[in-house]
Amino acid sequence: MHIHSIDKTNSVLNTFISELRDQHIQKDSLRFRRNIERIGEVLSYEMSKVLPYTSKTVTTPLGTKIMQLINDDLVLCSILRAGLPLHQGILNYFDKAENAFISAYRKILPDGNFDIRVEYFASPSLQNKTLILADPMLATGQSLVSTYQALLSHGIPKELHLFVVIGSTDGIAHIEKYLPKDTHLWIATIDDTLNDHGYIIPGLGDAGDLAFGDKL
């Protein structure tokens, strides 16, 4: 797996991450969603550097100019519901991408463990396309693996790119075992610890609840 941890170099990205983590600032759900969206934009810019490009002649009012433009079939899939602001940030940059949506959530079992349930799924064909799979939090990694396996019913993508805001080292180790070896992980920052309930420490809390309100 190719891991691109963007916070290795100091940039304005640090401000967006710190505001997402700050328990006082994150109470502003509009600002929380916008910061996730902006991180999606930063990750998209970084990913754009590794995509294939072709030359195209562009005609201006005064002449012509040869430009290098992205030459790829992109499908953007976000995991509902927390992935929606990240989805918008990516779509702001890859505005011609096709779109897919899938739900994945933790179903708590009587013994205190959990399964990942995938229910809603809408997607175009993924066959031989570049798939961007977006989920703000990579905790145990089980949701991303289950989601990717479900997506394969719509074709085998030629490349897989994961977009994550905060991930754990354990989660990254898990997805490395089950996802294609050439997968690219574009991640804003990495934390080292998971608690007994599978949440990232220090993390930021529940991204879905902070973005859209508490759920039953």
Secondary structure, DSSP 8 states (H G I E B T S, - for coil): -EEEEGGGS-STHHHHHHHHH-TTGGG-HHHHHHHHHHHHHHHHHHHHTTS-EEEEEEEETTEEEEEEEE---EEEEEEETTTHHHHHHHHHHSTT-EEEEEEEEEEE-TTS-EEEEEEEEE----TTSEEEEE-SEESSSHHHHHHHHHHGGG---SEEEEEEEEEEHHHHHHHHHHS-TT-EEEEEEEE-EE-TTS-EESS-S-HHHHHH----
